[in-house]
């Protein structure tokens, strides 16, 4: 039963977290974007993943040090590149709103993030699941096209300045979607870390957390680094002491917990679902 219903249930549950974490971005004020983001990134990409992984894998650091260096480097590299897409996700929201951003980024990300790892599998086209995956990707891309077209229709009803912002926002969101797919590519290429975790006695379902720690370390370097650059350039360190900012801090933390909650649970489901691959 664990390998039939549980993987699907975990992935569906992860989608709930993934679909709700962005709501926290509506409550950034009165913090500056860079102040809110660095708190969010620290919780989502560093503190929560490490804490969860250490709970289920007490030998986490030994596992990482024992893993193939290539898996570590590629995992962190794709995590870093994904970090650029994550920054662009946050930047596109002020231009086109959270609904359009979500639809375009998540649809593009899911499609590209499914295809690239699939093509890295030897004889992938011979798999029984291949046509179903391609069909699912096609449906997602249709959804992206419909969402983008909705933005174009909205564009026609706006003033010229808003039109320019909408076009820029759509472009940023599309690029963000492609780069955001690299998180899943990094996770796929960091699977040797999860295999080492299993050799250390970590149960299969939890072994993916070790891989996430590696990938998200690269992502955190990008996100935290960019936030620090903005804090210095904009001289916005004082934003951390802004009065009545408790709600913004709370949502930053909650959004971080929901964000990695989605990845952590997804990783468990994906690891178990690997048992289904013929």
C-alpha positions as CSV (number, residue, x, y, z in Angstrom):
1,X,0.0,0.0,0.0
2,X,2.9,2.4,0.8
3,X,4.1,2.2,-2.8
4,X,0.7,2.7,-4.5
5,X,-1.2,5.4,-2.7
6,X,1.3,7.0,-0.5
7,X,3.6,8.5,-3.2
8,X,0.7,10.1,-5.0
9,X,-0.8,11.4,-1.7
10,X,2.5,13.0,-0.7
11,X,2.9,14.8,-4.1
12,X,-0.7,16.0,-3.9
13,X,-0.1,17.2,-0.4
14,X,3.1,19.0,-1.5
15,X,1.1,20.8,-4.2
16,X,-1.0,22.4,-1.5
17,X,2.0,23.9,0.2
18,X,3.5,24.9,-3.2
19,X,0.2,26.7,-4.1
20,X,0.0,28.6,-0.9
21,X,3.5,29.8,0.1
22,X,3.4,32.7,-2.3
23,X,0.5,34.3,-0.4
24,X,3.0,35.5,2.1
25,X,4.5,37.8,-0.5
26,X,1.4,40.0,-0.2
27,X,2.4,40.9,3.3
28,X,5.9,42.2,2.8
29,X,5.1,45.8,3.8
30,X,6.5,47.6,5.7
31,X,9.7,45.7,5.2
32,X,11.8,46.3,2.1
33,X,11.8,43.4,-0.4
34,X,15.4,42.5,0.3
35,X,14.9,42.4,4.1
36,X,11.8,40.2,3.7
37,X,13.5,38.0,1.2
38,X,16.6,37.2,3.1
39,X,14.6,36.2,6.1
40,X,12.4,34.0,3.9
41,X,15.4,32.4,2.1
42,X,17.2,31.7,5.4
43,X,14.2,29.8,6.7
44,X,13.2,28.1,3.5
45,X,16.6,27.2,2.1
46,X,18.9,26.8,5.1
47,X,17.3,26.5,8.5
48,X,14.3,24.3,7.8
49,X,15.9,21.9,5.3
50,X,18.9,21.4,7.7
51,X,16.7,20.9,10.7
52,X,14.4,18.4,9.0
53,X,17.3,16.5,7.4
54,X,19.2,16.3,10.7
55,X,16.2,14.9,12.5
56,X,15.8,12.0,10.0
57,X,19.5,11.7,9.2
58,X,21.7,12.3,12.2
59,X,24.8,11.5,10.1
60,X,23.9,14.2,7.5
61,X,27.3,15.8,7.3
62,X,29.0,12.5,7.0
63,X,26.6,11.5,4.3
64,X,27.3,14.7,2.3
65,X,31.1,14.3,2.7
66,X,30.8,10.6,1.5
67,X,28.7,11.5,-1.6
68,X,30.3,11.8,-5.1
69,X,31.8,15.3,-5.6
70,X,30.2,15.5,-9.0
71,X,26.7,15.1,-7.5
72,X,27.4,17.8,-4.9
73,X,28.8,20.3,-7.4
74,X,26.1,19.8,-10.1
75,X,23.4,19.8,-7.4
76,X,24.6,23.1,-6.0
77,X,25.2,24.6,-9.4
78,X,21.6,24.0,-10.5
79,X,20.4,25.2,-7.2
80,X,22.3,28.4,-7.7
81,X,20.9,28.8,-11.2
82,X,17.4,28.2,-9.8
83,X,18.1,30.9,-7.3
84,X,18.2,33.4,-10.2
85,X,14.8,32.2,-11.3
86,X,13.5,32.5,-7.8
87,X,14.7,36.1,-7.6
88,X,13.0,36.8,-10.9
89,X,9.8,35.2,-9.6
90,X,9.7,37.7,-6.8
91,X,10.5,40.6,-9.2
92,X,7.7,39.7,-11.6
93,X,4.9,39.9,-9.0
94,X,4.9,43.8,-8.7
95,X,4.5,44.0,-12.6
96,X,1.8,41.4,-13.3
97,X,0.5,40.3,-9.9
98,X,0.8,37.0,-8.0
99,X,-1.9,35.1,-10.0
100,X,-0.4,35.7,-13.5
101,X,3.1,35.1,-12.1
102,X,2.1,31.9,-10.4
103,X,0.4,30.5,-13.5
104,X,3.2,31.3,-15.9
105,X,6.1,30.4,-13.6
106,X,4.7,27.2,-12.2
107,X,3.4,25.9,-15.5
108,X,6.7,26.6,-17.3
109,X,8.7,25.3,-14.4
110,X,6.7,22.0,-14.2
111,X,6.9,21.4,-17.9
112,X,10.7,22.1,-18.3
113,X,11.5,20.5,-15.0
114,X,9.8,17.3,-16.1
115,X,11.3,17.0,-19.5
116,X,15.0,17.7,-18.7
117,X,15.4,14.9,-16.0
118,X,13.4,12.5,-18.1
119,X,15.7,13.0,-21.1
120,X,18.7,12.2,-18.8
121,X,17.3,8.7,-18.2
122,X,18.7,6.1,-20.6
123,X,16.1,4.8,-23.0
124,X,13.5,7.2,-21.6
125,X,11.4,7.0,-24.7
126,X,10.9,3.3,-24.2
127,X,9.3,3.7,-20.8
128,X,5.6,2.9,-20.6
129,X,5.1,6.2,-18.8
130,X,6.8,8.4,-21.4
131,X,3.7,9.2,-23.6
132,X,1.7,10.0,-20.4
133,X,4.4,12.4,-19.2
134,X,4.6,14.1,-22.5
135,X,0.9,14.5,-22.6
136,X,0.9,16.0,-19.1
137,X,3.7,18.4,-20.1
138,X,1.6,19.4,-23.2
139,X,-1.4,20.2,-21.0
140,X,0.8,22.3,-18.7
141,X,2.1,24.3,-21.6
142,X,-1.4,24.9,-22.9
143,X,-2.2,26.2,-19.4
144,X,0.8,28.6,-19.6
145,X,-0.4,29.8,-23.0
146,X,-3.9,30.5,-21.7
147,X,-2.6,32.3,-18.7
148,X,-0.2,34.4,-20.8
149,X,-3.1,35.2,-23.2
150,X,-5.2,36.3,-20.3
151,X,-2.4,38.8,-19.5
152,X,-2.4,40.0,-23.1
153,X,-6.1,40.6,-22.9
154,X,-5.6,42.6,-19.7
155,X,-2.8,44.4,-21.4
156,X,-5.2,45.8,-24.1
157,X,-7.3,47.5,-21.4
158,X,-4.5,49.2,-19.6
159,X,-2.8,52.5,-19.9
160,X,0.5,52.6,-21.9
161,X,2.8,52.6,-18.8
162,X,1.0,49.7,-17.3
163,X,1.2,47.9,-20.7
164,X,5.0,48.2,-20.7
165,X,5.1,46.9,-17.1
166,X,2.9,43.9,-18.1
167,X,5.1,42.9,-21.1
168,X,8.2,43.2,-18.9
169,X,6.5,41.2,-16.2
170,X,5.4,38.4,-18.6
171,X,9.0,38.2,-19.9
172,X,10.5,38.0,-16.5
173,X,8.0,35.3,-15.4
174,X,8.7,33.1,-18.5
175,X,12.5,33.3,-17.9
176,X,11.9,32.6,-14.2
177,X,9.8,29.5,-15.1
178,X,12.6,28.1,-17.2
179,X,15.3,28.8,-14.6
180,X,13.0,27.6,-11.8
181,X,12.8,24.2,-13.5
182,X,16.5,23.7,-12.7
183,X,15.7,23.0,-9.1
184,X,14.2,19.7,-10.0
185,X,17.1,19.1,-12.4
186,X,19.5,19.7,-9.5
187,X,17.5,17.4,-7.3
188,X,17.6,14.7,-10.0
189,X,21.4,15.0,-10.3
190,X,21.9,15.0,-6.6
191,X,20.2,11.6,-6.2
192,X,23.6,9.9,-5.4
193,X,23.5,11.9,-2.1
194,X,20.2,10.2,-1.3
195,X,21.6,6.8,-2.2
196,X,24.5,7.4,0.2
197,X,21.9,8.4,2.9
198,X,20.2,5.0,2.4
199,X,23.5,3.3,2.8
200,X,23.8,5.0,6.2
201,X,20.5,3.6,7.2
202,X,18.1,6.4,6.3
203,X,14.7,5.1,5.2
204,X,14.0,5.6,1.5
205,X,11.3,8.1,2.0
206,X,13.5,10.5,4.0
207,X,16.7,10.0,2.0
208,X,15.7,12.8,-0.4
209,X,16.1,15.4,2.3
210,X,19.9,15.0,2.1
211,X,19.8,15.8,-1.6
212,X,17.7,18.8,-1.0
213,X,20.2,20.2,1.6
214,X,22.9,20.1,-1.1
215,X,20.8,21.7,-3.9
216,X,19.4,24.4,-1.6
217,X,22.8,25.4,-0.3
218,X,23.6,26.6,-3.8
219,X,20.2,28.3,-4.0
220,X,20.7,30.0,-0.7
221,X,24.1,31.4,-1.8
222,X,22.3,33.1,-4.7
223,X,19.3,34.4,-2.9
224,X,21.0,35.6,0.3
225,X,23.9,37.1,-1.7
226,X,21.5,39.1,-3.9
227,X,19.6,40.3,-0.9
228,X,22.8,41.4,0.8
229,X,23.8,43.3,-2.3
230,X,20.5,45.1,-2.3
231,X,20.7,45.9,1.4
232,X,24.1,47.5,0.8
233,X,23.3,49.2,-2.4
234,X,19.9,50.6,-1.2
235,X,21.2,51.2,2.4
236,X,18.1,49.5,3.6
237,X,19.5,47.8,6.7
238,X,17.2,50.0,8.8
239,X,14.2,48.2,7.3
240,X,14.8,45.4,9.8
241,X,13.9,47.8,12.5
242,X,10.8,49.2,10.9
243,X,7.9,49.6,13.4
244,X,4.9,47.3,13.1
245,X,6.8,44.9,10.9
246,X,5.9,41.8,13.0
247,X,3.3,40.6,10.6
248,X,5.7,40.8,7.7
249,X,8.3,38.8,9.6
250,X,5.7,36.2,10.5
251,X,4.6,35.8,6.9
252,X,8.2,35.6,5.8
253,X,8.8,32.7,8.1
254,X,5.4,31.0,7.3
255,X,6.1,31.3,3.6
256,X,9.5,29.8,4.1
257,X,8.1,26.8,6.0
258,X,5.4,26.2,3.4
259,X,7.9,26.5,0.6
260,X,10.3,23.9,1.8
261,X,7.4,21.9,3.2
262,X,6.3,21.5,-0.4
263,X,9.8,20.4,-1.6
264,X,10.4,18.1,1.4
265,X,7.1,16.3,1.0
266,X,7.5,16.2,-2.8
267,X,10.9,14.7,-2.5
268,X,9.5,11.9,-0.3
269,X,6.7,11.2,-2.8
270,X,9.1,11.3,-5.8
271,X,11.5,9.0,-4.1
272,X,8.8,6.4,-3.4
273,X,7.2,6.9,-6.8
274,X,10.6,5.9,-8.4
275,X,9.5,2.4,-7.4
276,X,6.8,2.6,-10.1
277,X,9.2,3.3,-13.0
278,X,9.5,0.2,-15.2
